[in-house]
């Protein structure tokens, strides 16, 4: 790249670098972000469509989950990647609302571009957006309703709202009940962690055959066929040490010169393993889950003692078993006590599909549980899993925050109406940015209407009229095309989904708007691009 100084060129950047300045840089970045938002826009809401994603190996994912789509799309453009980060943040913080956040960010940038074309400085727009985001939070907190762990009916509605429009919708009544029961079971002293709910999926049967196991399902079978298949009133021992002879820490050689010495050596090994299994038997344990290996001879002795054993159990599963059964994880067989054992009503080996699995059921007040998801195909169970994860995330988010709002586009329209009133109190150019923010908030109900095949202008006009009459929960019934009270109709979402989406979208929009110079290395000779094969996505920089 060169800058002219009379007739003498000055080289600022090495060969292979490209540079975009001012309006060009802003236009490029905004276009990239808008295209990403447009990609996921059609998946929003109960009537949203699905995307089929095929990777280089030919593996197929069918989903309308925003973050899954964006993660799989192999996006290269730096500004577009920022929108993917918005979706990831939304997923980590709440577990749902990723499409809402990305669509909102795209709309904020689209409306900002129109203001830039009117010669309003990006810094002024950023300031206006920041003011609008703060006001939006204030409005959302004002319209939110309180919720507690005992309000299971509302929690179930939250779960059903999260699942509507996804692959799990046909069995949302059952799955929402499972999600609420699972979260209620693991809640402890006001603390809830989604990590304590294991979602296990198995192809076969139908979605309606999914169940909640008050304990754990582990993809392990008993290590020896002579072991009992079912153990009732099980005393559970959890080991993160191997039931076998330990190798020496340094290389050691044993010289054997006669058959007698060999025989004595083998007998000593056998005696050491027998000693280990005797200690396990004497502890009173009837089931052993071992994180490491179990020697063949140890398997024989354990089966002789009618002890059920599984080996190579994942560390995460072992920790969940500890929370479910109340057992302590033991690192040394010599330290086993009766107090370190856990309890489960039934532990059994069950054939699910073509795999043997271990079910740990009927634990006493377990603080880790499993939702077993069934479905006709791999694609179905994967999409149901994503829907259940969204539902669990929503329930936990609602309980942690203690506040919920009506859905169906109602909170976004309420914020939009409030921001327009707020804009009238401002006198500077920031007023235009706040109005642009208000218009961007309307993109959510507008998209819900468009995806349902409704006339967005008619719907938005009716919706605005309802909110002007202080009906804060007036939302769109996408099935009838009419305006409804979303709260009464049971369309309820956690407040955190909305506040986090507004926060993430406004922050990323401000960040992208403030970029007026993009200096990029082409690396392999290519310039950064958004995924090819979609309209307007090639040669973005």
Secondary structure, DSSP 8 states (H G I E B T S, - for coil): -EEEETTEEEE-S-TTEEEEEHHHHHHHHHHHHHHHHHHHHTT-STT---EEEE-TT--EEEE--HHHHHHHT----HHHHHHHHHHHHHHHHTSS-HHHHHHHHHHHHHHHHHHHHTT--HHHHHHHHHHHHHHHHHHHHHH-EE--TT-HHHHHHHHHHHHTTSTTGGGHHHHHHHHHHHHHHH-BTTB--GGGEEEEEEEBS-GGG-EEESSEEES---S-TTS-SEEEEEEEEEESS-BS----SS-------SHHHHHHHHHHHHHHHHHHHHHHHHTT-SEEEESS-B-HHHHHHHHHTT-EEE-S--HHHHHHHHHHH---EES-GGG--GGG-EEEEEEEEEEETTEEEEEEEEESS-SSEEEEEEESSHHHHHHHHHHHHHHHHHHHHHHHH-EEEETTTHHHHHHHHHHHHHHTT--STHHHHHHHHHHHHHHHHHHHHHHTT--HHHHHHHHHHHHHTT-TTEEE-TTTSSEEETTTTT-EEEHHHHHHHHHHHHHHHHHHHT--EEEEE-TTT----S-TTSTT-SS--
